[in-house]
Amino acid sequence: MRSVLLAAAVLSLAACATTPSDHGSRSRLLYIAGSKVPCTNGVMKTECLQYRETPKDAWQINYAPVEGLDWKPGNEYLVKITEVHAKNVPADASPVTWHVDKIVEQHPVP
C-alpha cells in the first residue's frame, strides 16, 4: 500500500513538472543577416533584423525583441536562441521575445 501511495505521489509530481515548451518557449538555431530592412512595427516605422533557419531559406523580418545580441551591421550571425511566447502582453508589445543563448558563428559579409 505504501509503495502505491509513493508511486501515485511521484506520478502526481511528474505531471506538474514543466519544460520550456510548457512555458511557451522553444530553442531555435537562426541566421541573422548583416543588414536591417525598413519595417513597420505597429504604427512606428523602424528597421528590423532579418533571419532565416537555413542558409538556403529566404530572409524573413523579425519583429520580436532580441535580448543578448550586440548586433553590428556587416556581420552575419548564427545564434542559438530561446523564443519565449508571453501571455497577457499589452496590445503595443510583441508577444514573442528572443533570448540569445549562444553566438555559434559570427563573420563579416561582403
Buried (B, 14 or more C-beta within 10 A) or exposed (E): EEEEEEEEEEEEEEEEEEEEEEEEBEEBEBBBBBEBEEBEBEEEEEEBBBBBEEEEEEBBBBBBEBEEBEBEEEBBBBBBBBBBBEEEEEEEEBEBBBBBBEBEEBEEEE
